[in-house]
Amino acid sequence: MDDYNRRHFIRTSIPGFLGLGLALPSITAIATRANAFEGRVPENGAINWNAFLEAVEKETAKQHLDDWNESDYVKKAAALALRLNLKDPALAKAFKNTEKGIGNKRIDFYDLEKQRDFQVNLLQFEKNEQIKHHDHPDMTGVILCATGSVDVWNYDLIEKKENKTVLLAETARATLSKGSVSTLTSKARNIHRLKASELTQLVDIFAPPYNKERARKSQWFKVDPKPLQKLHGKHKVYQATTR
């Protein structure tokens, strides 16, 4: 095969050259969209919805490898989420649709994308609406606060007792505002609770996505309001029951 470098020219006819010139902006736009996360935009620049999905797809595909590291993955996914252009037309339409749910006195869930290795959802909370303590079995998660403000509490399961009683260690507590993220892996911070202090919209990325088995294994927890007197290390430890 002949070797070529940047000094070689494309040989074509004048009509062909004009056609190529007309098509080039579209070709460039497609390439930029598909490869925005690989250097076609500034390293920390905003990426559009399609580029975001392709980047997440690339990272989540690695979960099938033996050296898959969940902690490293959620860091990368969180960084991608923070670069997502929330004004991208594909997302703007989804955010507009959430207005239909205002005033219905429940949290609204919208599917944005679901593939073999991940899913992305849009959640909308009104003031004081909450999702109580629950887990995400065998899953990782990244939460991006797109608008508003939400309090997030994370816990690790540290002990199982009889009669569905468990001990949970509170490992993180944060208030997410627009442009901030929270993460969980299958082992760390996997149990959490969320409560919004105002109208709030979140973008959730789960890898792997929910299926019948993971949904079946998911649990809700009724957590005692006060921590136990005996503490494990520096964590607050709560007694809870599964339901």
C-alpha positions as CSV (number, residue, x, y, z in Angstrom):
1,M,0.0,0.0,0.0
2,D,1.3,3.4,-0.9
3,D,2.3,5.8,1.9
4,Y,0.6,9.2,2.0
5,N,1.1,12.2,4.1
6,R,-0.5,15.7,4.5
7,R,1.3,17.1,1.5
8,H,-0.6,14.9,-1.0
9,F,-3.6,16.3,-2.8
10,I,-7.0,14.9,-3.6
11,R,-7.3,14.5,-7.4
12,T,-10.8,15.2,-8.6
13,S,-12.8,17.1,-11.3
14,I,-14.0,20.6,-10.9
15,P,-17.6,19.4,-10.3
16,G,-16.3,16.9,-7.9
17,F,-14.3,19.5,-6.1
18,L,-17.4,21.8,-5.8
19,G,-19.5,18.9,-4.5
20,L,-16.8,18.0,-1.9
21,G,-16.7,21.6,-0.8
22,L,-20.5,21.7,-0.3
23,A,-20.4,18.4,1.6
24,L,-17.4,19.2,3.7
25,P,-19.1,21.3,6.4
26,S,-21.7,18.5,7.0
27,I,-18.9,15.8,7.1
28,T,-16.9,17.9,9.5
29,A,-20.0,18.5,11.7
30,I,-20.7,14.8,11.9
31,A,-17.1,13.9,12.7
32,T,-16.9,16.6,15.4
33,R,-20.2,15.4,16.9
34,A,-19.0,11.8,17.0
35,N,-15.5,12.6,18.2
36,A,-16.0,15.6,20.4
37,F,-14.7,13.7,23.4
38,E,-11.5,12.7,21.5
39,G,-10.0,16.1,21.0
40,R,-12.2,17.8,18.4
41,V,-13.3,20.4,21.0
42,P,-11.2,21.8,23.9
43,E,-10.4,19.3,26.6
44,N,-12.8,20.9,29.0
45,G,-15.2,22.2,26.5
46,A,-18.9,21.4,26.3
47,I,-20.0,18.4,24.4
48,N,-23.4,17.8,22.8
49,W,-25.8,15.0,23.5
50,N,-24.7,12.7,20.7
51,A,-21.0,13.0,21.6
52,F,-21.9,12.5,25.3
53,L,-23.7,9.3,24.5
54,E,-20.9,8.0,22.4
55,A,-18.4,8.7,25.1
56,V,-20.5,7.0,27.8
57,E,-21.0,4.0,25.5
58,K,-17.3,3.7,25.0
59,E,-16.6,3.8,28.7
60,T,-19.4,1.5,29.8
61,A,-18.4,-1.1,27.2
62,K,-15.3,-1.7,29.3
63,Q,-17.4,-3.2,32.1
64,H,-17.1,-6.5,30.4
65,L,-13.3,-6.6,30.8
66,D,-11.6,-8.3,33.6
67,D,-9.8,-5.2,34.7
68,W,-13.0,-3.0,34.9
69,N,-12.7,-0.6,37.7
70,E,-15.9,1.0,38.9
71,S,-14.3,3.8,40.8
72,D,-12.3,4.9,37.8
73,Y,-15.3,4.6,35.6
74,V,-17.6,6.8,37.7
75,K,-14.9,9.5,37.8
76,K,-14.7,9.5,34.0
77,A,-18.5,9.4,33.7
78,A,-18.9,12.3,36.1
79,A,-16.4,14.3,34.2
80,L,-18.3,13.7,30.9
81,A,-21.6,14.6,32.7
82,L,-20.1,17.9,33.8
83,R,-19.1,18.7,30.1
84,L,-22.6,17.9,28.8
85,N,-24.2,20.9,27.1
86,L,-27.6,21.0,28.8
87,K,-28.8,23.5,26.1
88,D,-28.3,21.0,23.4
89,P,-31.6,20.8,21.3
90,A,-32.0,17.1,22.0
91,L,-32.0,17.7,25.7
92,A,-33.9,21.0,25.6
93,K,-36.9,19.2,24.2
94,A,-36.8,16.7,27.1
95,F,-36.5,19.5,29.7
96,K,-39.5,21.2,28.0
97,N,-41.6,18.1,28.3
98,T,-41.0,17.9,32.0
99,E,-43.2,21.0,32.5
100,K,-46.2,18.8,31.9
101,G,-45.5,17.1,35.3
102,I,-45.3,20.2,37.4
103,G,-48.1,20.1,40.0
104,N,-48.8,16.4,39.8
105,K,-47.4,15.8,43.3
106,R,-45.0,13.0,42.3
107,I,-41.5,12.7,41.0
108,D,-41.4,12.5,37.2
109,F,-39.2,10.0,35.3
110,Y,-38.3,10.3,31.6
111,D,-36.2,7.8,29.6
112,L,-33.5,9.6,27.6
113,E,-31.5,6.7,26.4
114,K,-31.2,3.0,27.0
115,Q,-28.5,0.7,25.5
116,R,-27.1,-2.7,26.4
117,D,-24.5,-1.3,28.8
118,F,-26.1,1.9,30.2
119,Q,-29.2,4.0,30.5
120,V,-29.8,7.7,31.0
121,N,-32.9,9.1,32.7
122,L,-34.2,12.6,33.5
123,L,-35.8,13.1,36.9
124,Q,-37.9,16.0,38.0
125,F,-38.6,16.9,41.7
126,E,-40.7,19.6,43.0
127,K,-40.0,21.3,46.3
128,N,-39.7,18.8,49.2
129,E,-40.3,15.8,47.0
130,Q,-38.0,13.0,47.8
131,I,-36.9,9.4,46.9
132,K,-36.4,7.5,50.2
133,H,-33.6,5.2,51.0
134,H,-33.0,2.6,48.3
135,D,-30.2,0.7,46.5
136,H,-29.0,0.0,43.0
137,P,-27.9,-3.7,43.1
138,D,-24.8,-4.5,41.0
139,M,-25.0,-1.0,39.4
140,T,-23.0,2.2,39.2
141,G,-24.6,5.6,39.0
142,V,-23.8,9.2,38.2
143,I,-26.2,12.0,39.1
144,L,-25.9,15.4,37.4
145,C,-27.9,18.2,38.8
146,A,-29.2,20.1,35.8
147,T,-31.4,22.6,37.6
148,G,-32.4,23.4,41.1
149,S,-31.0,21.9,44.3
150,V,-31.2,18.5,45.9
151,D,-29.8,17.0,49.1
152,V,-28.2,13.5,48.7
153,W,-27.4,11.1,51.5
154,N,-25.2,8.0,50.7
155,Y,-24.7,4.8,52.7
156,D,-22.8,1.6,52.7
157,L,-24.3,-1.7,53.9
158,I,-22.0,-2.9,56.6
159,E,-24.0,-5.7,58.3
160,K,-27.0,-7.9,57.8
161,K,-28.9,-9.2,60.9
162,E,-32.0,-11.2,61.4
163,N,-35.6,-10.2,60.4
164,K,-34.4,-8.0,57.5
165,T,-32.5,-5.8,59.9
166,V,-29.3,-4.2,58.5
167,L,-26.8,-1.6,59.6
168,L,-26.0,1.3,57.3
169,A,-23.0,3.6,57.5
170,E,-23.6,7.1,56.2
171,T,-20.6,7.7,53.9
172,A,-21.5,11.0,52.2
173,R,-24.0,13.9,52.5
174,A,-24.1,16.7,50.0
175,T,-26.3,19.4,48.5
176,L,-26.1,19.3,44.7
177,S,-26.7,22.5,42.8
178,K,-26.7,23.1,39.1
179,G,-23.6,21.6,37.5
180,S,-22.6,19.3,40.4
181,V,-22.5,15.5,40.5
182,S,-22.9,12.6,42.9
183,T,-21.7,9.0,42.2
184,L,-22.1,5.5,43.5
185,T,-20.6,2.1,42.7
186,S,-22.0,-1.4,43.4
187,K,-19.9,-1.5,46.6
188,A,-19.6,2.1,47.8
189,R,-22.4,4.7,48.4
190,N,-24.8,2.4,46.7
191,I,-27.7,3.1,49.0
192,H,-29.0,6.7,48.9
193,R,-31.8,9.1,49.6
194,L,-32.6,12.3,47.7
195,K,-34.8,15.3,48.7
196,A,-35.2,18.5,46.6
197,S,-35.4,21.9,48.2
198,E,-36.8,23.5,45.0
199,L,-37.9,22.5,41.5
200,T,-35.0,20.3,40.4
201,Q,-34.0,18.3,37.4
202,L,-31.4,15.5,37.5
203,V,-29.7,13.5,34.7
204,D,-29.0,10.0,35.9
205,I,-26.6,7.6,34.2
206,F,-26.7,3.9,35.3
207,A,-24.3,1.2,34.2
208,P,-25.3,-1.5,33.6
209,P,-28.9,-0.5,33.0
210,Y,-31.9,-1.8,34.9
211,N,-33.2,-5.2,33.8
212,K,-35.8,-7.5,35.4
213,E,-33.2,-9.2,37.6
214,R,-31.6,-5.9,38.9
215,A,-35.1,-4.4,39.4
216,R,-36.2,-7.5,41.4
217,K,-33.1,-7.3,43.6
218,S,-33.6,-3.6,44.4
219,Q,-34.5,-2.8,48.0
220,W,-36.1,0.0,50.0
221,F,-34.9,0.7,53.5
222,K,-36.8,2.1,56.5
223,V,-34.0,3.9,58.4
224,D,-34.1,4.9,62.1
225,P,-33.9,8.7,62.4
226,K,-31.1,8.6,65.0
227,P,-27.8,6.9,64.6
228,L,-26.6,4.2,67.0
229,Q,-24.4,5.3,69.9
230,K,-21.7,2.8,68.9
231,L,-19.9,4.2,65.9
232,H,-17.9,2.3,63.3
233,G,-14.9,4.4,62.7
234,K,-15.9,8.0,61.7
235,H,-19.2,7.0,60.1
236,K,-22.6,7.5,61.5
237,V,-24.2,4.1,61.7
238,Y,-28.0,3.6,61.4
239,Q,-30.2,0.6,62.0
240,A,-32.7,-0.1,59.2
241,T,-35.1,-2.7,57.9
242,T,-35.5,-3.7,54.3
243,R,-38.9,-3.7,52.7
